[in-house]
Amino acid sequence: MANPKHISLKDLARELGVSVPTVSRALKDSPEISADLRARAKQLAQELNYRPNPFAISLRKNAPRIIGVIVPDIVTHFFSSILSGIEDMAIANGYFVIITTSHESYEHEKKNIENLVNMRVEGIIACLSQETTDFGHWAALADINMPVILFDRVCLTDMFSTVVADGEHSAQMATQHLLDNGSKRVAFIGGANHLDIVRRRKHGYLEALRENRIPIQKELVVCRKIDYEEGKIATESLLSLPQPPDAILAMNDTLAFAAMEVIKSHGLRIPQDVAIIGYTDEQHANYVEPKLSAVSHQTYRMGETACRLLIDRIKGDKTVRQVVVPTRLEIRESSIK
């Protein structure tokens, strides 16, 4: 008689009228348990299609311990490189990693958390989805003492340790480089303004303009969504201005590559007509024509650091830390007029 419901040791114990540890020992053929009870326990387990829960077993034994990870996507090199850092650090410390994706959805993110908690993970490492503006589901994890480390897009920094890139400094440095190389009207393309990562990079861009006594022009700042099509729309709107920009700072690789496509489709030259700097890794920046000047993240190190912080937290370190991983501005062909 197969039963679709997941059968636990507790169910078997109730049926047999004995304790959970007694059933557990009976199924393992412990000589402490009578032959009759061992036979009845095995018979019942077979009838009810009992399967041991591997997660429960891993909590009891020295099997790999489990860490949950939530990323917005696993397609971009940015996130896959961070995942490599997390996984290598986890494995070196005897942990197994379960990776889930939010697909930039608030509802998916909440469901991922629920599933990981139900799996009894020992801790969670996550980057917020673009849709997340309510942080109640994260605060709830603090209430149940679930160790959490956030990276890149973060929230509730008084509760959780975080690992981020130096967004403000890097954007200021990139904008200054464009101005130093002859650009006069530098535009900024970002994601939604509620994201802390967007606010930090935009602030750095604006600081560079202020330091150079350049008036801030709102029409040169387009913050929509971190998405390729949205990046194209943003660039189209900038190029259609009566006085279009002669340089663009794009706050991530998706937006940078979208901007490059649109600039070229208008018959404009990079960098002569419109210089551009993005945020990407060395590998992908070299694949495009012209080679893209970019703020380069130490993504692998960000992943390693996040995992190290989580393991420390699991082991009882309650210190809340905000770690900033330095970036590098890699100058290539796209930004020097």
C-alpha positions as CSV (number, residue, x, y, z in Angstrom):
1,M,0.0,0.0,0.0
2,A,2.0,3.0,-1.3
3,N,1.3,6.3,0.4
4,P,1.9,9.6,-1.5
5,K,2.4,11.5,1.8
6,H,6.0,11.7,3.0
7,I,6.3,9.2,5.8
8,S,8.6,10.1,8.7
9,L,10.1,8.1,11.6
10,K,7.5,9.8,13.8
11,D,4.7,8.2,11.7
12,L,6.2,4.8,12.0
13,A,6.7,5.2,15.8
14,R,3.0,6.2,16.2
15,E,1.8,3.2,14.2
16,L,4.0,0.8,16.2
17,G,3.3,2.5,19.6
18,V,7.0,3.0,20.4
19,S,9.4,5.9,20.5
20,V,11.2,7.5,17.5
21,P,14.7,6.4,18.6
22,T,13.4,2.8,19.1
23,V,12.1,2.7,15.5
24,S,15.3,4.2,14.2
25,R,17.4,1.5,16.0
26,A,14.9,-1.2,14.8
27,L,15.4,-0.2,11.2
28,K,19.2,-0.3,11.7
29,D,19.0,-3.9,13.0
30,S,20.2,-2.9,16.5
31,P,20.5,-6.0,18.7
32,E,19.1,-3.9,21.5
33,I,15.7,-4.2,19.8
34,S,13.7,-7.5,19.8
35,A,13.7,-9.5,16.5
36,D,9.9,-9.3,16.4
37,L,9.9,-5.4,16.6
38,R,12.7,-5.2,14.1
39,A,10.7,-7.3,11.6
40,R,7.4,-5.4,12.2
41,A,9.2,-2.0,11.8
42,K,10.8,-3.1,8.5
43,Q,7.5,-4.5,7.3
44,L,5.6,-1.3,8.1
45,A,8.4,0.9,6.5
46,Q,8.1,-1.1,3.3
47,E,4.2,-0.9,3.3
48,L,4.2,2.8,3.9
49,N,7.1,3.4,1.4
50,Y,9.2,5.1,4.1
51,R,12.4,6.8,2.8
52,P,15.0,8.2,5.1
53,N,15.2,12.0,4.8
54,P,18.8,12.7,3.6
55,F,18.7,16.3,5.1
56,A,17.7,15.0,8.5
57,I,20.4,12.3,8.3
58,S,23.0,15.0,7.4
59,L,22.1,16.9,10.5
60,R,22.6,13.8,12.6
61,K,25.8,12.5,11.0
62,N,29.0,14.1,9.7
63,A,27.6,14.1,6.2
64,P,28.2,17.3,4.2
65,R,26.5,20.2,5.9
66,I,24.3,22.3,3.7
67,I,24.4,26.0,2.8
68,G,21.7,27.6,0.7
69,V,22.4,30.3,-2.0
70,I,20.0,32.6,-3.7
71,V,21.1,34.5,-6.8
72,P,19.0,36.6,-9.3
73,D,20.4,34.5,-12.2
74,I,23.1,32.0,-13.0
75,V,23.6,33.1,-16.6
76,T,25.7,36.2,-16.1
77,H,29.4,35.7,-15.5
78,F,29.2,38.0,-12.5
79,F,27.0,35.6,-10.5
80,S,28.6,32.4,-11.8
81,S,32.0,33.6,-10.7
82,I,30.7,34.6,-7.3
83,L,29.1,31.1,-7.0
84,S,32.5,29.5,-7.8
85,G,34.0,31.4,-4.9
86,I,31.2,30.4,-2.5
87,E,31.3,26.7,-3.6
88,D,35.1,26.4,-3.3
89,M,35.1,27.9,0.2
90,A,32.1,25.8,1.3
91,I,33.6,22.5,0.0
92,A,37.0,23.3,1.7
93,N,35.1,23.6,5.0
94,G,32.9,20.4,4.6
95,Y,29.7,22.1,3.3
96,F,27.5,21.3,0.4
97,V,25.9,24.1,-1.5
98,I,22.3,24.2,-2.9
99,I,21.9,27.0,-5.5
100,T,18.5,28.6,-6.2
101,T,17.6,31.5,-8.5
102,S,15.0,34.2,-7.9
103,H,14.8,35.2,-11.6
104,E,14.7,38.8,-10.3
105,S,11.3,38.1,-8.7
106,Y,10.3,39.0,-5.1
107,E,7.9,36.1,-5.0
108,H,10.5,33.6,-6.2
109,E,12.9,35.0,-3.6
110,K,10.4,34.4,-0.8
111,K,9.7,30.9,-2.1
112,N,13.4,30.1,-2.3
113,I,13.9,31.2,1.3
114,E,10.9,29.0,2.4
115,N,12.3,26.0,0.6
116,L,15.8,26.4,2.0
117,V,14.5,26.8,5.5
118,N,12.4,23.6,5.1
119,M,15.5,21.8,3.9
120,R,17.2,22.7,7.2
121,V,20.1,24.6,5.6
122,E,22.6,25.9,8.2
123,G,22.8,29.3,6.6
124,I,21.9,31.4,3.5
125,I,24.0,33.6,1.2
126,A,21.9,35.8,-1.1
127,C,21.7,38.7,-3.5
128,L,18.3,40.5,-3.5
129,S,16.1,40.4,-6.6
130,Q,15.4,43.7,-8.4
131,E,11.8,43.5,-7.4
132,T,12.5,43.3,-3.6
133,T,11.5,46.5,-1.8
134,D,9.9,44.8,1.3
135,F,12.5,43.1,3.5
136,G,10.0,41.3,5.9
137,H,11.0,37.9,4.7
138,W,14.7,38.6,5.5
139,A,13.9,40.1,9.0
140,A,11.9,36.9,9.7
141,L,15.2,34.9,9.2
142,A,16.9,36.9,11.9
143,D,13.9,36.1,14.2
144,I,14.6,32.4,13.8
145,N,18.4,32.9,14.1
146,M,19.1,31.7,10.6
147,P,22.6,32.8,9.7
148,V,22.4,35.1,6.6
149,I,25.1,36.9,4.5
150,L,24.0,39.3,1.7
151,F,26.1,40.3,-1.2
152,D,26.1,42.9,-4.0
153,R,22.4,44.0,-3.5
154,V,21.9,44.1,0.2
155,C,19.4,45.3,2.9
156,L,19.0,45.5,6.7
157,T,22.8,46.1,7.2
158,D,22.2,46.5,11.0
159,M,21.1,42.8,11.1
160,F,23.2,41.1,8.4
161,S,26.8,41.0,7.4
162,T,27.3,42.0,3.7
163,V,29.9,41.8,1.0
164,V,29.8,44.6,-1.7
165,A,32.0,46.2,-4.3
166,D,33.1,49.8,-3.8
167,G,30.3,51.2,-5.9
168,E,30.6,54.8,-5.0
169,H,34.4,55.1,-5.4
170,S,34.4,53.1,-8.6
171,A,31.7,55.2,-10.3
172,Q,33.4,58.4,-9.3
173,M,36.7,57.2,-10.6
174,A,35.1,56.0,-13.9
175,T,33.3,59.3,-14.4
176,Q,36.5,61.3,-13.7
177,H,38.3,59.2,-16.3
178,L,35.7,60.1,-19.0
179,L,36.0,63.8,-18.1
180,D,39.8,63.7,-18.1
181,N,39.7,62.1,-21.6
182,G,37.7,64.9,-23.2
183,S,34.1,64.0,-22.6
184,K,31.9,66.9,-21.6
185,R,28.4,65.5,-21.2
186,V,28.6,62.2,-19.3
187,A,25.3,60.2,-18.9
188,F,24.5,57.5,-16.3
189,I,22.4,54.4,-17.0
190,G,21.3,52.5,-13.9
191,G,18.7,50.1,-12.6
192,A,15.8,50.8,-10.3
193,N,16.5,53.6,-7.7
194,H,15.3,51.5,-4.7
195,L,18.4,49.2,-5.1
196,D,21.3,50.2,-2.8
197,I,23.8,49.2,-5.5
198,V,22.2,51.8,-7.9
199,R,22.1,54.5,-5.3
200,R,25.8,54.0,-4.5
201,R,27.0,54.0,-8.1
202,K,24.8,57.0,-9.0
203,H,26.1,58.9,-6.0
204,G,29.7,58.3,-7.2
205,Y,28.9,59.6,-10.7
206,L,27.2,62.7,-9.3
207,E,30.1,63.4,-6.9
208,A,32.5,63.4,-9.9
209,L,30.3,66.0,-11.7
210,R,30.1,68.2,-8.5
211,E,33.9,68.0,-8.0
212,N,34.4,69.2,-11.6
213,R,31.7,71.9,-11.1
214,I,29.6,70.4,-13.9
215,P,25.9,71.1,-13.5
216,I,23.8,68.0,-12.9
217,Q,21.3,67.5,-15.7
218,K,18.5,65.1,-14.8
219,E,17.8,64.1,-18.4
220,L,21.3,62.5,-18.5
221,V,20.5,60.1,-15.6
222,V,18.3,57.2,-16.7
223,C,17.5,54.6,-14.0
224,R,15.0,52.0,-15.2
225,K,15.8,48.3,-14.8
226,I,18.9,46.1,-15.0
227,D,17.9,44.4,-18.2
228,Y,19.2,44.3,-21.8
229,E,16.1,45.6,-23.5
230,E,15.6,48.3,-20.8
231,G,19.3,49.3,-21.4
232,K,18.6,49.8,-25.1
233,I,15.5,51.9,-24.3
234,A,17.5,54.0,-21.9
235,T,20.3,54.6,-24.5
236,E,17.7,55.5,-27.2
237,S,16.2,58.1,-24.9
238,L,19.7,59.6,-24.2
239,L,20.7,59.7,-27.9
240,S,17.4,61.4,-28.9
241,L,18.0,64.4,-26.6
242,P,18.6,67.8,-28.3
243,Q,22.0,67.7,-26.7
244,P,22.9,64.0,-26.5
245,P,25.7,62.8,-24.2
246,D,29.2,62.3,-25.5
247,A,29.9,59.6,-22.9
248,I,28.0,57.0,-20.9
249,L,28.7,55.2,-17.6
250,A,26.6,52.0,-17.5
251,M,26.3,50.5,-14.1
252,N,26.6,46.9,-15.1
253,D,27.7,44.7,-18.0
254,T,24.1,44.0,-19.3
255,L,23.4,47.7,-19.6
256,A,26.9,48.5,-21.0
257,F,26.5,45.9,-23.9
258,A,23.0,47.2,-24.6
259,A,24.3,50.8,-24.8
260,M,27.1,49.7,-27.2
261,E,24.6,48.0,-29.5
262,V,22.3,51.1,-29.7
263,I,25.2,53.6,-30.2
264,K,26.5,51.5,-33.2
265,S,22.9,51.2,-34.6
266,H,22.8,55.0,-34.8
267,G,26.0,55.0,-36.9
268,L,27.9,56.6,-34.1
269,R,31.5,55.6,-33.3
270,I,32.8,54.5,-29.9
271,P,34.7,56.3,-28.4
272,Q,35.0,59.2,-30.9
273,D,31.2,60.1,-30.8
274,V,30.2,58.4,-27.5
275,A,32.8,57.1,-25.1
276,I,31.6,54.3,-22.7
277,I,32.6,52.6,-19.5
278,G,30.8,49.6,-18.0
279,Y,31.0,47.3,-15.1
280,T,32.1,43.9,-16.2
281,D,34.8,41.3,-16.0
282,E,38.0,41.2,-18.0
283,Q,37.0,38.3,-20.2
284,H,33.7,39.7,-21.5
285,A,35.1,43.2,-21.9
286,N,37.6,41.9,-24.4
287,Y,35.0,40.1,-26.5
288,V,33.3,43.3,-27.7
289,E,34.4,45.8,-30.4
290,P,35.9,48.1,-29.4
291,K,37.3,46.5,-26.2
292,L,35.3,47.9,-23.3
293,S,36.8,50.1,-20.5
294,A,35.2,48.7,-17.4
295,V,35.2,48.6,-13.6
296,S,36.3,45.1,-12.9
297,H,34.9,43.3,-9.8
298,Q,36.9,40.7,-7.8
299,T,33.8,38.4,-8.1
300,Y,35.5,35.2,-7.0
301,R,36.9,36.9,-3.9
302,M,33.4,38.3,-3.1
303,G,32.0,34.8,-3.1
304,E,34.8,33.4,-1.0
305,T,34.4,36.3,1.5
306,A,30.6,35.8,1.8
307,C,31.0,32.1,2.4
308,R,33.8,32.6,5.0
309,L,31.6,35.1,6.9
310,L,28.7,32.7,6.8
311,I,30.7,29.8,8.2
312,D,32.0,32.1,11.0
313,R,28.4,33.0,11.7
314,I,27.3,29.4,11.8
315,K,30.1,28.7,14.3
316,G,28.7,31.4,16.6
317,D,30.4,34.7,15.6
318,K,27.6,37.2,16.0
319,T,29.6,40.3,14.7
320,V,27.8,42.2,11.9
321,R,30.5,43.1,9.3
322,Q,30.2,45.2,6.1
323,V,33.0,44.1,3.8
324,V,33.9,46.2,0.8
325,V,35.9,44.4,-1.9
326,P,38.0,46.8,-4.0
327,T,37.4,47.1,-7.8
328,R,39.8,48.1,-10.6
329,L,39.2,50.5,-13.5
330,E,40.5,48.7,-16.6
331,I,41.1,51.2,-19.3
332,R,40.7,49.8,-22.8
333,E,39.6,51.3,-26.2
334,S,36.0,52.5,-25.5
335,S,36.7,55.4,-23.3
336,I,39.7,57.4,-24.7
337,K,38.7,59.9,-27.3
